[in-house]
Amino acid sequence: KDSHGTSSFTETDLVDVTDPADAAPNLNQTDGDVDENNYYDQGWFIRLVDNSGAEEVEEGEKVLAQGVAFYKTYYVTTFTPNNDPCVPGGNAKLYAIDYLTGAAVIQFTDTDGDGDKDFTRSVILGGGIPSKPVTVITATGQKLLISLGSTNPDADSKAIGAGIVGIDPLYPTRNFFYLWWRELLN
């Protein structure tokens, strides 16, 4: 759907998928007007400050690094500064979002208390400003690595215990990376 030419997208060109309770949009509709605002929808967006009241969010959350797309999922980190101006640091969060619909794709935490992990868009990784997610693919598997100022989030957001958090990203059930080839000679 890359038909926008040299013009910029506006909010009317995109579908607001901030509320995770809403059904994921079908951006393959023939008429292209998913949110029925009389505009051809070209994608989706999420408000980090949720005005709908659907999700509890903290003020000041912002994206400070590039995201990465891996196996149909867009991974991006955010930083939320501490509410107390006298306490440094803040929370580092990772979002894992379906790259076509904006829906949650990973079962991070048990949000309803039933003992099973639920699909949520994000998880708090630790404290401090997170790096961009880096995908590492080896013969033994895949990892998503993120550098943090503190790997243990707490109310004081002290910058101690700096390190790297490894997340298991979604990946195909079969290895699609060929480990063999055939050389043809004349």
C-alpha positions in Angstrom: 0.0 0.0 0.0 2.9 2.3 -0.5 1.0 4.8 -2.6 1.4 8.0 -0.6 4.0 9.5 -2.9 5.8 12.5 -1.4 3.0 13.5 1.1 3.2 12.7 4.8 0.6 10.5 6.6 -1.8 12.2 9.0 -3.8 10.6 11.8 -6.8 10.3 9.4 -4.7 8.0 7.2 -4.1 5.6 10.1 -6.2 3.5 12.4 -5.9 4.2 16.2 -5.3 0.8 17.9 -4.4 2.2 21.3 -7.2 0.3 23.1 -6.0 -3.4 23.2 -9.6 -4.5 23.9 -10.6 -3.4 20.4 -10.5 -5.9 17.6 -7.4 -5.8 15.4 -8.1 -3.9 12.2 -8.3 -5.6 8.9 -6.2 -3.3 6.7 -6.8 -5.5 3.7 -10.4 -4.3 3.3 -11.3 -3.5 -0.3 -12.6 -0.1 0.5 -9.6 0.6 2.8 -11.7 2.7 5.3 -11.3 0.5 8.4 -12.3 3.1 11.0 -15.0 4.6 8.9 -13.7 8.1 8.9 -14.0 8.5 5.1 -10.2 8.2 4.6 -8.3 5.3 3.0 -6.4 3.8 5.9 -2.7 3.1 5.4 -1.7 1.5 8.7 -2.1 1.9 12.5 -0.8 3.9 15.4 -0.7 3.6 19.2 -0.9 6.6 21.6 1.6 6.1 24.4 -0.6 8.4 26.5 -3.9 6.5 26.4 -6.8 9.0 26.7 -9.4 6.3 26.4 -8.8 5.0 29.9 -8.5 1.4 28.5 -4.9 1.0 29.6 -3.1 2.3 32.6 -0.1 4.3 31.3 2.4 6.6 32.9 2.9 10.2 31.8 6.0 11.0 29.8 6.5 7.6 28.1 8.5 8.0 24.9 10.3 6.0 22.3 14.0 6.9 22.2 15.5 4.3 20.0 14.7 2.6 16.7 12.5 -0.5 16.7 13.2 -3.8 14.8 10.8 -6.0 12.9 11.4 -9.8 13.2 9.1 -12.5 12.0 5.9 -10.4 11.6 6.4 -8.6 15.0 7.6 -5.1 15.6 9.7 -4.7 18.8 10.3 -1.2 20.2 11.5 0.0 23.6 10.2 3.0 25.5 11.3 5.0 28.5 9.1 6.5 31.2 10.8 8.9 33.6 10.3 8.7 37.3 7.3 10.8 38.6 9.5 12.2 41.4 11.9 14.8 39.9 14.4 14.1 42.8 14.7 10.5 41.8 16.7 9.7 38.7 15.9 7.0 36.2 12.6 5.5 35.2 11.1 2.4 33.6 12.3 0.7 30.5 9.5 -1.1 28.6 9.5 -3.4 25.5 6.5 -3.5 23.1 5.9 -6.5 20.9 3.3 -5.6 18.3 1.9 -7.4 15.2 3.4 -5.4 12.4 0.2 -5.5 10.3 -2.5 -4.8 12.9 -0.9 -3.3 16.0 -2.3 -6.2 18.2 -0.5 -7.8 21.1 1.4 -11.0 20.0 3.4 -12.2 23.0 2.1 -13.6 26.3 4.2 -11.5 28.7 2.3 -11.5 32.0 -0.8 -12.8 33.8 -3.0 -9.7 33.7 -6.3 -11.2 34.9 -4.9 -13.4 37.8 -6.0 -16.7 36.4 -2.5 -18.2 36.4 -2.1 -18.1 32.7 0.0 -15.5 30.8 -2.2 -13.2 28.6 -1.4 -11.4 25.4 -0.1 -7.9 26.3 1.6 -5.4 24.1 4.4 -4.5 26.6 6.4 -5.6 29.6 8.6 -3.6 32.0 12.2 -4.8 31.5 14.1 -2.7 34.1 15.2 0.8 34.8 16.9 3.5 32.8 16.9 4.3 29.1 16.8 1.1 27.1 18.8 0.5 23.9 17.1 -0.4 20.7 16.3 -4.1 20.4 19.0 -6.2 18.6 18.1 -9.5 17.0 20.7 -12.2 17.3 20.3 -15.4 15.3 22.6 -18.3 15.9 22.5 -22.0 15.1 20.9 -22.7 18.5 18.1 -20.1 18.3 17.2 -16.5 18.3 17.4 -13.8 21.0 16.3 -10.2 21.2 18.9 -8.3 23.3 18.3 -4.9 25.0 20.8 -3.0 27.1 19.4 -1.4 30.4 20.7 0.9 33.1 19.1 -1.5 35.7 17.8 -5.0 35.2 15.7 -4.8 38.3 12.9 -2.1 38.1 12.1 -0.6 41.5 10.4 2.6 42.9 13.7 4.3 43.3 14.9 3.5 39.7 18.5 3.3 40.9 21.0 2.8 38.1 22.5 -0.3 39.6 22.8 -3.8 38.1 23.2 -2.5 34.6 23.1 -5.3 32.0 21.5 -6.8 29.0 18.1 -8.5 29.0 17.5 -11.3 26.5 13.9 -12.0 25.3 12.9 -15.0 23.2 11.2 -13.4 20.1 8.5 -15.1 18.1 10.1 -17.2 15.4 8.9 -19.7 12.7 8.3 -23.3 13.8 10.7 -24.4 11.0 14.1 -22.9 10.4 13.8 -20.8 7.2 17.5 -20.1 7.1 19.1 -22.5 4.7 22.2 -24.3 5.9 23.1 -25.9 2.6 23.4 -25.0 -1.0 24.2 -26.5 -4.3 26.8 -25.2 -6.7 26.2 -25.6 -10.4 29.2 -25.7 -12.8 29.1 -25.5 -16.6 
